[in-house]
Amino acid sequence: MTKFRGCIDIHAGQVKQIVGGTLDTTAFKTNFASPLPASHFARLYRDHHVTGCHVILLGPGCVEAAEDALIAWPNALQVGGGVTAATAVEWIKQGASKVRSLH
């Protein structure tokens, strides 16, 4: 059995799938960009009972979209990407179920 884990990748405020390269270069390619907000995907995962979902901030300009996703499904989404020890507590206060920090 395959278990699906939902992911909401946010780049420059938009839900995207980015492939190749890194965000530090221009070598990455946008494979998919959604016209729908991050909160739409949070509600979709919630309504379909998809557990273990996460929101990943891929560079600057992602905070508002991530916050909207947490409002749509509080205490159920993990947050990662750009999270520091200093901001981890704030993400938990805003409704993240867990945070992932590399610092």
PyMOL commands that set and color helices and strands:
alter all, ss='L'
color gray80, all
select helices_A, chain A and resi 38-47+63-72+85-93
alter helices_A, ss='H'
color red, helices_A
select strands_A, chain A and resi 7-11+14-19+29-33+54-57+77-80+96-100
alter strands_A, ss='S'
color yellow, strands_A
deselect
rebuild
show_as cartoon
